[in-house]
């Protein structure tokens, strides 16, 4: 069965709930802090960076179309 990717346009300040049980920040709210201009510029670097609620000083990243991304749930404003 082919994987169906969620297509999103990320912008700084967007908030999501991490709903991927295997993710390091499962169950936490995150805020997008930086988006690379060109996705897939490198096979190993992150495409989108975020901070975790309660720890806004440390930045983490993920690649578009990763398992982590598929587990993000939009938090309504």
N, C-alpha and C positions, 0 to 999 in steps of 0.2 A: 504494500500500500504506500503510495507516494506521500511525502510529508507536505502538508499545506502550511506555508509560512504566513504569519501575520505581517502585513505590510503596514509600516508606520512611518510617519514623518516626525522625527524627533526635533524638539526645540528646547532650549535652555529654560528651566523652570517648570517643565512638566513633571507631574507626580504620578508614581505607579506603586502598586503593591506587588511584592515579589511572591508569586504563588507557585514556585517550582520547588518541590520538596528537596531536591538534590542541591539547590543553590545555597551558597554560604549565608546569604541574607534572607532566607526563607521567612515569610511572615512579617517582614519589615517594610516600611514605606521608604521609597527612594525618590530623589529629585535629580533630574537630568542637569548636569553642570557644564558639559561641553560636548559638542558634536563635531566630528571630523568632517571637513568639507567633502572629501571624496571617500565614500565607503570602499572597502576592499583595497585600500592603498597598499596594505601589507597583509600577508596571510596570518601574521601572528599578533599584530597590534590591535588594540580596541578601536571600535568605530564610534562608540558612544560612552561617555563617562558620566558617573553619578556619585552622589553622596547619600549616606544613609541617615535617616532621621535620628537625631541625637548625637551624631558624629559628623558634623558638616566640615570638619577640617581634613578629613582623609577622603581621597578620591579613588574610586574603583572604575573598572571599565568592562564592556562586553562587546562582542561582535554581532553585527546584524545577522539575522537568521540562525542564531545560536539557540541551544536548548533554554538558556537563561532568558533570552528575549521572548520566547514562546510562552513563558510562564508569567509574564508581566500583565497585570490587570490595571486598567485605567482607574484612577481615583477621581471621581467627579468633583468639580470645583464648587 
